[in-house]
């Protein structure tokens, strides 16, 4: 950049003897995501072996990895030496090894540290008797966990030392179990997600092979798999050192490749305002958990079982014989063999296909048996996934259910929830709402549900610039009733609920690129009628068709689309000659800017809310995020004030970066359980 004066000022402290050759190098980072190659020099801050401020070329980062060169730290003097190197470097990679993937139940077994490529160590702290570890003549050589953590705690909490990791949220959980608040940090998984969402997965092994050309040691190679798998505390220490220190080494190298790309590809703001600051918020939510009433779930399980038996009897009566309704083969033989219903297709195994699409199509044609079977399947899924399974997820120490949120797993920026998945409980069915009654507030507390109202339709109006929709939202008009009135010529006052329901299905279906076939199934109407509805919709709102055409053209040219905050959803295969895949990716391109913008907005709200609540001295804590909804637990006497503040923060989440052309509205309500608060 020719900052000659600045270079002279720092010359006394930094070795700039090779300044001319450095200036001659092309220091602008160039990157080909498809090839996975970072071609330019990469600045590395502070590895002691290389000197502070040294410049490391890509070749150094891609240097061969020798897992035999890593150190096992077994004495306090060697631990002190590594701590000194970390303090001199100013940043280091840290990785934990534990006994479990369940963060709140896992015990720390060892810690890996890395300060420069090829310079990493492993500190064993809780390896026990096991294969390769059962020494009868002397004690296992490792350090005491409490002593090591006491030594590392100042570093892990030091605001002047950058901690680098891959999926840092997991490591932060482990350290939090021992009273350590890990901060500040950079996360290579989140960097990769911000840069290359849609191009590849973001796990460390895949990133290593893609960017470093190195295949790391697999977990199964050190711990086994299936019945032979052991917990990490049973892994021999020398093998644990190779595996864990390699992870830290690889992660550090990935950091030095990915970090410069954020600025070069204009993704720094996305990473630093939407990805990285969300992690501590999710960490607190996961640790808080939510109280679940076992007795409510037990009663619901019994009720669902009775209803399933009733549905099963009706299915048998309609079929004229008894059979296993859970058997796809027997069901196929009944539907297409015995009853001769239309549309039967056989799978590669020779069985009749009986998936949900097949049953929905038959039900839409008016056949009772598949309709009743769909009812049975829905209850069976709710019973197996929630009322029977949720009690097994209740933590023995906290008495609460602690879900885990994945930050880098969807194509639109939405979070996903696992172990258990609390984002797929249906809210439009009576049974789904009954399951929500099992999520309860403790004595003296209330649950608050705060939900964005029709946020995706509002974003469609803003992004596609649809005057009719923007005006309706500004005036607070019932958007579905307005659409029905516009399309069907029915007055808003006294509008039949069925007419409004059809307009609602079209409004939301259009966002997801619904086909005439899909709309026909959803509304149980002929396909020709559904096709006419969609055609009329586009005639009435031509701006939506223009947006779709414009977005598809952009996606075909750029192979990505963007949210209003610049998040990119890459679609590398959108120009495929396969017509069905191309149509699917075009629908994804149309939807991603809308759904992704909604995901970004609620992320911004989640990041602000803990600070806003603390500033008002409100004791509410965020427990759950379900797409456009946030769930809080609050003292009963603060519920009204908390509802008001949460609604305000969520409604203004875009500001000051952006002012939407439509207002965002939030519905917040308090109750004794989740359903009551919704």
GUVEX-610947 format. One record per residue (C-alpha): x, y, z. Coordinates in steps of 0.02 Angstrom, whole numbers, padded with zeros to 5 digits, always signed. Example, Ala and Ser with C-alpha at 12.3 -4.5 7.8 and 13.67 -1.06 7.14 Angstrom:
<atoms>
+00615-00225+00390+00684-00053+00357
</atoms>
This chain:
<atoms>
+00000+00000+00000+00158+00110-00001+00140+00170+00179+00326+00211+00180+00324+00326+00332+00229+00198+00436+00352+00063+00384+00499+00170+00440+00416+00203+00609+00399+00019+00649+00568-00028+00574+00657-00020+00740+00546-00154+00817+00522-00267+00666+00643-00349+00547+00611-00259+00383+00780-00292+00304+00695-00384+00162+00571-00242+00133+00602-00222-00053+00568-00405-00095+00415-00399+00017+00349-00244-00072+00376-00332-00238+00266-00475-00185+00081-00468-00223+00013-00452-00047-00168-00443-00102-00253-00607-00060-00324-00693-00212-00431-00846-00190-00517-00969-00303-00655-01050-00198-00686-01185-00327-00505-01241-00325-00486-01206-00140-00319-01117-00162-00260-00965-00066-00118-00900-00175-00049-00746-00089+00066-00719+00060-00024-00724+00226+00023-00613+00372+00050-00708+00533+00047-00615+00698+00176-00664+00821+00234-00844+00823+00390-00830+00930+00492-00943+00817+00462-00828+00669+00471-00659+00754+00327-00539+00789+00248-00468+00634+00334-00590+00517+00255-00628+00350+00220-00810+00317+00191-00866+00139+00065-00997+00094+00206-01122+00074+00241-01113+00261+00059-01150+00300+00057-01295+00178+00221-01367+00241+00210-01555+00277+00134-01599+00444+00237-01714+00554+00128-01782+00694+00280-01858+00775+00355-01687+00808+00223-01629+00933+00265-01619+01118+00175-01705+01260+00179-01586+01408+00206-01689+01566+00294-01566+01682+00250-01395+01752+00412-01321+01687+00365-01369+01509+00189-01301+01535+00264-01136+01595+00374-01131+01440+00222-01150+01326+00129-01016+01423+00276-00898+01396+00273-00934+01209+00086-00900+01202+00105-00734+01292+00242-00683+01170+00139-00736+01019-00018-00642+01068-00129-00777+00995-00140-00965+01000-00250-01109+00950-00334-01212+01086-00427-01376+01071-00503-01487+01205-00519-01677+01215-00660-01745+01321-00758-01900+01369-00919-01853+01277-00996-01750+01137-01128-01693+01262-01052-01528+01318-01131-01516+01490-01087-01695+01536-00914-01707+01456-00759-01714+01566-00596-01635+01510-00461-01764+01466-00329-01655+01383-00290-01488+01301-00196-01455+01139-00108-01290+01104-00027-01223+00946+00072-01061+00922+00139-01082+00744+00128-01207+00602+00210-01368+00659+00229-01305+00837+00095-01383+00946+00081-01484+01106-00041-01591+01203-00068-01581+01391-00144-01743+01459-00241-01713+01621-00362-01857+01647-00310-02012+01550-00350-02172+01645-00320-02358+01638-00349-02429+01467-00266-02505+01317-00087-02441+01317-00113-02348+01481-00120-02483+01614+00056-02472+01686+00078-02582+01838+00249-02517+01888+00223-02329+01882+00092-02196+01877+00030-02125+01711+00136-01971+01675+00016-01826+01661-00024-01663+01747-00161-01630+01872-00315-01557+01787-00355-01428+01919-00175-01365+01921-00167-01352+01731-00333-01259+01722-00279-01139+01858-00122-01101+01756-00216-01081+01592-00366-00986+01658-00280-00814+01652-00231-00845+01469-00401-00912+01417-00488-00761+01494-00358-00630+01444-00438-00502+01328-00269-00464+01249-00238-00643+01193-00335-00708+01043-00396-00887+01058-00416-00981+00893-00522-01136+00872-00633-01241+00762-00813-01245+00827-00760-01142+00978-00932-01157+01059-00895-01336+01109-00728-01291+01190-00807-01141+01275-00937-01258+01352-00800-01373+01418-00702-01231+01496-00863-01157+01567-00893-01323+01656-00733-01282+01754-00773-01099+01786-00674-01025+01640-00749-00896+01521-00658-00916+01355-00635-00748+01266-00594-00669+01145-00592-00795+01003-00592-00827+00816-00678-00980+00743-00618-01059+00581-00783-01150+00559-00880-00987+00564-00754-00902+00449-00775-01041+00322-00965-01030+00338-00963-00842+00310-00851-00861+00158-00904-01021+00071-01079-01072+00126-01148-01187-00007-00978-01231-00083-00927-01364+00042-00947-01420+00223-00855-01330+00361-00784-01469+00469-00598-01464+00506-00555-01623+00411-00635-01562+00250-00560-01388+00267-00388-01464+00296-00396-01572+00141-00467-01430+00036-00350-01289+00089-00196-01378+00157-00197-01536+00053-00180-01636+00215-00291-01774+00281-00293-01768+00472-00297-01920+00584-00479-01977+00601-00555-01996+00774-00596-02178+00736-00411-02211+00707-00370-02168+00888-00530-02213+00980-00603-02350+00871-00782-02358+00810-00941-02454+00843-00926-02581+00983-00738-02560+00994-00744-02371+01020-00672-02306+01185-00688-02136+01267-00539-02021+01244-00474-02048+01420-00435-02227+01367-00332-02174+01216-00142-02197+01238-00061-02030+01275+00065-02035+01133-00074-02068+01008-00183-01935+01090-00041-01810+01070-00027-01844+00883-00214-01831+00856-00253-01680+00965-00099-01574+00930-00125-01604+00744-00302-01534+00761-00233-01377+00843-00094-01360+00713-00215-01381+00567-00340-01259+00642-00205-01127+00666-00149-01146+00485-00329-01133+00424-00351-00974+00526-00204-00892+00437-00278-00938+00268-00459-00893+00303-00440-00733+00406-00365-00628+00263-00502-00687+00146-00636-00608+00255-00570-00434+00214-00522-00473+00035-00695-00543-00004-00789-00413+00099-00856-00537+00227-00777-00461+00382-00936-00371+00434-01041-00528+00415-00920-00631+00518-00888-00501+00653-01067-00438+00674-01176-00592+00639-01071-00749+00664-00940-00726+00799-01043-00623+00925-01187-00747+00916-01084-00889+00987-01080-00827+01169-01268-00796+01159-01302-00974+01103-01180-01039+01234-01282-00954+01371-01446-01019+01298-01383-01197+01288-01317-01192+01466-01481-01119+01531-01590-01255+01455-01779-01261+01474-01887-01345+01607-01992-01491+01542-02135-01573+01638-02116-01763+01633-02295-01793+01689-02369-01690+01547-02265-01789+01422-02318-01955+01499-02502-01908+01487-02480-01853+01306-02392-02015+01262-02538-02114+01330-02663-02004+01239-02568-02017+01074-02556-02206+01091-02745-02219+01112-02777-02109+00961-02651-02206+00856-02743-02367+00899-02905-02286+00842-02826-02231+00677-02752-02404+00653-02922-02485+00676-02998-02366+00548-02858-02405+00424-02889-02591+00445-03075-02566+00420-03045-02466+00261-02922-02596+00197-03036-02741+00237-02899-02833+00330-02771-02811+00468-02590-02775+00427-02439-02687+00501-02473-02503+00463-02290-02464+00499-02231-02581+00360-02205-02491+00193-02208-02658+00100-02374-02715+00174-02450-02542+00150-02395-02536-00032-02471-02707-00065-02636-02647+00009-02644-02479-00081-02583-02529-00253-02596-02718-00255-02763-02752-00172-02853-02584-00189-02776-02538-00357-02760-02352-00317-02684-02246-00457-02506-02177-00464-02415-02326-00392-02228-02333-00425-02103-02464-00373-01935-02428-00294-01770-02508-00343-01804-02648-00218-01966-02692-00306-02078-02624-00167-02216-02497-00194-02165-02320-00144-02268-02260+00005-02178-02102+00059-02268-01946+00117-02280-01871-00059-02367-02028-00122-02491-02028+00023-02524-01841+00008-02561-01859-00178-02683-02002-00145-02766-01908-00002-02786-01754-00114-02881-01864-00236-03006-01904-00099-02949-02076-00042-02985-02103+00143-02860-02240+00187-02701-02141+00144-02775-01989+00231-02803-02087+00392-02632-02167+00377-02553-01994+00367-02641-01951+00530-02569-02110+00608-02394-02071+00547-02399-01894+00613-02449-01951+00787-02320-02092+00782-02184-01966+00741-02238-01845+00878-02246-01985+01006-02077-02061+00959-01984-01897+00933-02054-01794+01076-02170-01866+01208-02072-02029+01225-01898-01960+01189-01892-01791+01277-01885-01863+01454-01724-01953+01406-01644-01783+01369-01679-01709+01541-01511-01672+01621-01491-01764+01787-01400-01616+01868-01507-01471+01807-01676-01556+01780-01688-01463+01615-01673-01503+01429-01520-01426+01346-01529-01423+01156-01375-01385+01050-01379-01256+00909-01276-01283+00752-01218-01118+00677-01145-01178+00512-01263-01312+00448-01397-01228+00341-01393-01143+00171-01483-00985+00228-01401-00939+00394-01540-01017+00497-01489-01108+00654-01526-01293+00675-01563-01378+00840-01506-01554+00891-01505-01671+01042-01651-01640+01048-01717-01545+00897-01839-01419+00969-01868-01324+00805-01982-01450+00720-02124-01461+00847-02277-01421+00739-02377-01271+00798-02520-01280+00674-02587-01445+00742-02675-01472+00907-02555-01614+00952-02404-01503+00920-02474-01367+01032-02506-01496+01167-02321-01544+01164-02277-01361+01195-02377-01364+01356-02242-01479+01428-02114-01338+01418-02148-01244+01579-02089-01099+01686-02022-01132+01862-02116-01070+02014-02125-00880+02017-02070-00868+01836-02153-00848+01666-02106-00901+01491-02111-00767+01356-02132-00807+01172-02083-00665+01055-02121-00698+00872-02095-00596+00714-02261-00575+00623-02252-00629+00440-02070-00575+00429-02036-00667+00266-02184-00587+00178-02127-00417+00242-01952-00450+00176-02024-00505+00009-02116-00338+00000-01954-00245+00040-01832-00344-00068-01947-00362-00218-02014-00184-00195-02199-00228-00206-02300-00066-00179-02464-00153-00137-02385-00263-00004-02280-00122+00070-02433-00011+00083-02533-00149+00166-02398-00183+00296-02376+00003+00331-02563+00020+00360-02572-00135+00470-02690-00223+00350-02722-00411+00365-02608-00462+00222-02693-00629+00188-02866-00549+00185-02799-00413+00070-02726-00543-00049-02890-00639-00049-02986-00480-00085-02867-00433-00226-02871-00605-00306-03048-00666-00276-03143-00503-00266-03209-00544-00092-03236-00399+00031-03117-00402+00180-03261-00376+00300-03351-00541+00330-03226-00640+00225-03250-00830+00242-03105-00911+00333-03081-01036+00192-03049-00896+00066-02922-00815+00181-02839-00985+00209-02815-01007+00023-02738-00835+00006-02622-00873+00152-02565-01035+00070-02528-00942-00091-02437-00799-00003-02318-00915+00088-02309-01041-00054-02249-00910-00177-02097-00874-00068-02045-01056-00080-02081-01069-00266-02230-01184-00241-02291-01275-00396-02470-01295-00452-02457-01477-00399-02396-01429-00225-02529-01296-00201-02664-01416-00261-02609-01543-00130-02603-01413+00007-02777-01344-00029-02854-01509-00087-02909-01431-00253-02884-01482-00435-02713-01442-00508-02790-01334-00645-02874-01226-00514-02711-01208-00417-02620-01160-00578-02750-01025-00611-02727-00957-00434-02538-00941-00458-02559-00859-00629-02683-00734-00561-02569-00696-00412-02426-00648-00526-02543-00543-00633-02602-00450-00479-02427-00429-00406-02312-00417-00558-02166-00356-00452-02149-00529-00375-02125-00612-00545-02000-00476-00591-01904-00510-00429-01900-00696-00464-01838-00673-00642-01709-00546-00586-01646-00658-00446-01634-00812-00557-01535-00715-00687-01416-00650-00552-01394-00826-00481-01357-00901-00652-01225-00768-00683-01142-00757-00511-01182-00931-00444-01237-00856-00279-01371-00743-00205-01360-00624-00057-01463-00573+00093-01490-00389+00134-01340-00400+00252-01224-00476+00122-01231-00660+00173-01201-00764+00018-01288-00926-00023-01179-01007-00156-01265-01111-00289-01119-01186-00388-01227-01309-00485-01367-01191-00536-01317-01200-00720-01334-01388-00724-01413-01465-00880-01522-01571-00765-01691-01481-00776-01763-01542-00610-01604-01498-00513-01593-01329-00601-01775-01290-00557-01743-01340-00376-01590-01227-00364-01685-01083-00445-01818-01099-00311-01680-01100-00179-01606-00943-00258-01773-00853-00247-01802-00905-00067-01626-00885+00006-01620-00693+00007-01788-00688+00098-01766-00830+00222-01582-00786+00245-01622-00603+00280-01750-00658+00411-01616-00770+00490-01492-00625+00492-01619-00508+00572-01658-00625+00716-01471-00655+00740-01447-00467+00759-01589-00463+00886-01517-00609+00985-01345-00527+00993-01419-00364+01061-01545-00433+01183-01432-00493+01326-01351-00320+01336-01518-00231+01323-01594-00336+01462-01442-00310+01574-01446-00122+01544-01625-00117+01608-01578-00232+01753-01705-00361+01693-01667-00539+01745-01742-00628+01594-01635-00752+01501-01655-00817+01325-01688-01004+01317-01739-01053+01140-01737-00993+00960-01861-01071+00839-01838-00988+00670-01934-00823+00690-01971-00847+00875-01873-00820+01036-01921-00896+01204-01869-00817+01370-01885-00859+01554-01918-00710+01667-01972-00671+01845-02161-00651+01848-02156-00471+01909-02043-00420+01762-02142-00507+01624-02234-00353+01557-02078-00244+01550-01977-00384+01472-02109-00414+01337-02104-00229+01291-01914-00220+01284-01894-00381+01185-02024-00324+01059-01936-00157+01037-01763-00233+01012-01826-00365+00889-01928-00240+00788-01776-00125+00768-01647-00262+00740-01602-00199+00565-01556-00026+00626-01444+00071+00609-01367-00028+00465-01529-00031+00367-01701+00046+00369-01829-00073+00294-01967-00003+00185-02093-00104+00287-02113-00109+00476-02066-00266+00574-02194-00313+00706-02166-00429+00852-02297-00519+00955-02235-00555+01132-02338-00641+01266-02305-00719+01437-02377-00880+01505-02347-01025+01622-02297-01139+01478-02236-01119+01300-02406-01146+01219-02491-01023+01337-02358-00893+01293-02377-00917+01106
</atoms>
